[in-house]
Amino acid sequence: MVLSKKRARHVLEEIIALFPDAKPSLDFKNHFELVIAVLLSAQTTDKAVNQVTPALFEAFPTPEAMAVASESELAKYISRLGLYRNKAKFMKKCAQQLVDDFGGVVPQTRKELESLAGVGRKTANVVMSVGFGIPAFAVDTHVERICKHHDLVKKSATPREVEDYVCSVLPPEKWLAAHQAMIYFGRAICHPKNPECDQYPQLYNFPK
């Protein structure tokens, strides 16, 4: 049974209240590093990404530098990550597109961001919200799992349906806070196995 929007908003706001100071866990110094870090984070942990990006960004600090590197050169820096060969290919092409199409500057619109190699809707939403302060809500595995576990959406909901629903429940100014808090909540409490959500009764004290 899917919760009403009023109850769904209560659950989301309580999760935000549990982690009010949640910040992005990927390390980056500029928009270019953010794009590459999020691209690398697919199917791996932010912690693992943070272990390889310092040397990567020292060697290739700009789109121009990364674009002229070979895929094998880039792969050496990220070989500890899953799918590293594919990611090296995407990194090089993405950097080349930034140089050729955007003058080496990371664009701000979803359409332009999604035109970059390796950048899908989730990555674009992260870059828009975290990098540029543009309201957007990214759905990763934690967010999708939490929304389904707490019956905010149907178990069959797609990531886009999850995104659209959360965006209809919360005002735009809370989308980023919700995304960040849900990542921490998913890591610490709402685990894939043996979730501990029942230890937080405030989630279920629905308003009348």
C-alpha positions as CSV (number, residue, x, y, z in Angstrom):
1,M,0.0,0.0,0.0
2,V,1.6,3.3,-1.1
3,L,1.5,6.1,1.4
4,S,-0.4,9.3,0.8
5,K,1.6,12.3,-0.2
6,K,1.1,13.8,3.2
7,R,2.6,10.7,4.9
8,A,5.3,10.4,2.2
9,R,6.4,14.0,2.9
10,H,6.5,13.2,6.6
11,V,8.9,10.2,6.1
12,L,11.2,12.3,3.8
13,E,11.3,15.2,6.2
14,E,12.1,12.9,9.1
15,I,15.0,11.4,7.2
16,I,16.2,14.9,6.5
17,A,15.9,15.7,10.2
18,L,18.0,12.6,11.0
19,F,20.9,13.9,8.8
20,P,20.5,17.7,8.6
21,D,24.1,18.3,7.8
22,A,24.6,15.6,5.2
23,K,27.1,16.7,2.6
24,P,28.3,15.1,-0.7
25,S,30.9,12.4,0.1
26,L,32.7,12.7,-3.2
27,D,35.8,14.9,-3.1
28,F,36.0,17.6,-5.8
29,K,37.4,21.1,-6.2
30,N,35.5,22.3,-9.3
31,H,32.7,21.4,-11.8
32,F,35.0,19.3,-14.0
33,E,36.2,17.2,-11.1
34,L,32.6,16.8,-9.9
35,V,31.4,15.5,-13.3
36,I,34.3,13.0,-13.5
37,A,33.9,11.9,-9.9
38,V,30.2,11.2,-10.3
39,L,30.9,9.4,-13.6
40,L,33.4,7.2,-11.8
41,S,31.0,6.5,-8.9
42,A,28.7,4.3,-11.0
43,Q,28.6,0.8,-9.4
44,T,31.2,1.5,-6.9
45,T,31.5,3.4,-3.6
46,D,32.3,7.1,-3.2
47,K,35.1,6.1,-0.8
48,A,36.7,4.0,-3.6
49,V,36.4,6.9,-6.0
50,N,38.0,9.4,-3.5
51,Q,41.0,7.0,-3.3
52,V,41.8,7.3,-7.0
53,T,40.8,10.9,-7.9
54,P,43.6,12.9,-6.2
55,A,46.3,11.3,-8.4
56,L,44.0,11.4,-11.4
57,F,43.2,15.1,-11.1
58,E,46.8,16.0,-10.3
59,A,47.8,14.3,-13.6
60,F,44.8,15.6,-15.6
61,P,43.5,18.7,-13.9
62,T,41.5,20.1,-16.9
63,P,39.3,18.8,-19.7
64,E,42.1,19.8,-22.1
65,A,44.6,17.6,-20.3
66,M,42.3,14.7,-20.0
67,A,41.2,14.9,-23.6
68,V,44.7,14.4,-25.0
69,A,45.5,11.5,-22.7
70,S,45.1,8.0,-24.0
71,E,42.4,5.6,-22.6
72,S,45.1,3.3,-21.3
73,E,46.8,6.2,-19.5
74,L,43.6,7.2,-17.8
75,A,42.8,3.5,-17.0
76,K,46.0,3.2,-15.0
77,Y,44.7,5.8,-12.5
78,I,41.3,4.2,-12.0
79,S,42.1,0.4,-12.3
80,R,40.9,-0.2,-8.8
81,L,37.4,0.7,-9.7
82,G,34.8,-1.6,-11.4
83,L,34.3,-1.2,-15.1
84,Y,37.4,1.0,-15.2
85,R,38.1,0.4,-18.9
86,N,34.7,1.6,-19.9
87,K,35.0,4.5,-17.5
88,A,38.3,5.5,-19.0
89,K,36.7,5.6,-22.4
90,F,33.8,7.8,-21.1
91,M,36.2,10.1,-19.3
92,K,38.3,10.8,-22.4
93,K,35.2,11.3,-24.6
94,C,33.5,13.5,-22.0
95,A,36.6,15.7,-21.6
96,Q,36.9,16.0,-25.4
97,Q,33.2,17.0,-25.7
98,L,33.7,19.6,-23.0
99,V,36.6,21.1,-25.0
100,D,35.0,20.9,-28.4
101,D,31.4,21.7,-27.5
102,F,31.6,23.9,-24.4
103,G,34.9,25.6,-24.4
104,G,36.2,23.5,-21.6
105,V,33.4,24.7,-19.3
106,V,30.9,22.3,-17.7
107,P,27.4,23.2,-18.9
108,Q,24.5,23.8,-16.4
109,T,21.4,22.5,-18.2
110,R,20.3,18.9,-18.0
111,K,20.1,18.5,-21.8
112,E,23.7,19.7,-22.3
113,L,25.0,17.6,-19.4
114,E,23.3,14.5,-20.7
115,S,25.0,15.1,-24.1
116,L,28.3,14.2,-22.4
117,A,29.6,10.7,-22.6
118,G,28.9,8.7,-19.5
119,V,26.5,11.3,-18.1
120,G,23.0,10.1,-17.5
121,R,20.1,11.7,-15.8
122,K,21.3,10.8,-12.3
123,T,24.7,12.3,-12.9
124,A,23.3,15.4,-14.5
125,N,21.0,15.9,-11.5
126,V,23.9,15.6,-9.1
127,V,26.0,18.1,-11.1
128,M,23.1,20.6,-11.3
129,S,22.1,20.4,-7.6
130,V,25.5,19.9,-6.0
131,G,27.6,21.9,-8.5
132,F,25.4,24.7,-9.5
133,G,22.6,24.9,-6.9
134,I,19.9,24.2,-9.4
135,P,17.0,22.3,-7.9
136,A,17.2,18.7,-9.1
137,F,16.7,15.3,-7.4
138,A,19.1,12.4,-8.2
139,V,17.9,8.9,-7.7
140,D,20.7,6.4,-6.8
141,T,20.4,2.9,-5.4
142,H,19.9,4.2,-1.8
143,V,17.1,6.6,-2.8
144,E,15.3,4.0,-4.8
145,R,15.6,1.3,-2.1
146,I,14.4,3.7,0.6
147,C,11.4,4.9,-1.3
148,K,10.3,1.4,-2.1
149,H,11.0,0.0,1.4
150,H,8.9,2.8,3.0
151,D,6.1,2.5,0.5
152,L,6.5,5.9,-1.0
153,V,6.3,4.4,-4.4
154,K,5.3,1.0,-5.9
155,K,7.9,-1.7,-5.8
156,S,7.8,-1.6,-9.7
157,A,8.6,2.1,-9.9
158,T,11.4,3.1,-12.2
159,P,14.1,5.6,-11.1
160,R,12.4,8.3,-13.1
161,E,9.1,7.6,-11.4
162,V,10.8,7.8,-8.0
163,E,12.4,11.1,-9.0
164,D,9.1,12.6,-10.3
165,Y,7.2,11.5,-7.2
166,V,9.7,12.8,-4.6
167,C,9.8,16.1,-6.6
168,S,6.0,16.3,-6.4
169,V,6.0,15.7,-2.6
170,L,8.8,18.0,-1.5
171,P,9.4,21.7,-2.5
172,P,12.4,22.3,-4.8
173,E,14.5,23.8,-2.0
174,K,14.4,20.5,-0.2
175,W,15.4,18.2,-3.0
176,L,19.2,18.4,-2.5
177,A,18.9,18.0,1.3
178,A,16.6,15.0,0.8
179,H,19.0,13.3,-1.7
180,Q,22.0,13.8,0.6
181,A,20.1,12.7,3.8
182,M,18.7,9.6,2.0
183,I,22.2,8.5,1.0
184,Y,23.4,8.7,4.7
185,F,20.1,7.0,5.8
186,G,20.6,4.2,3.3
187,R,24.2,3.6,4.4
188,A,23.6,3.8,8.1
189,I,20.0,2.6,8.7
190,C,18.0,1.4,5.7
191,H,20.4,-1.3,4.6
192,P,19.6,-3.6,1.7
193,K,19.6,-6.5,4.2
194,N,18.3,-6.3,7.8
195,P,17.2,-2.6,7.7
196,E,17.0,-0.9,11.1
197,C,14.3,1.6,10.2
198,D,12.0,0.2,13.0
199,Q,14.4,1.7,15.5
200,Y,13.3,5.2,14.4
201,P,9.6,5.4,15.3
202,Q,9.4,9.1,14.4
203,L,9.4,7.9,10.7
204,Y,6.0,6.3,11.4
205,N,4.4,8.9,13.7
206,F,2.3,10.2,10.8
207,P,0.5,13.5,11.2
208,K,-3.3,13.2,11.6
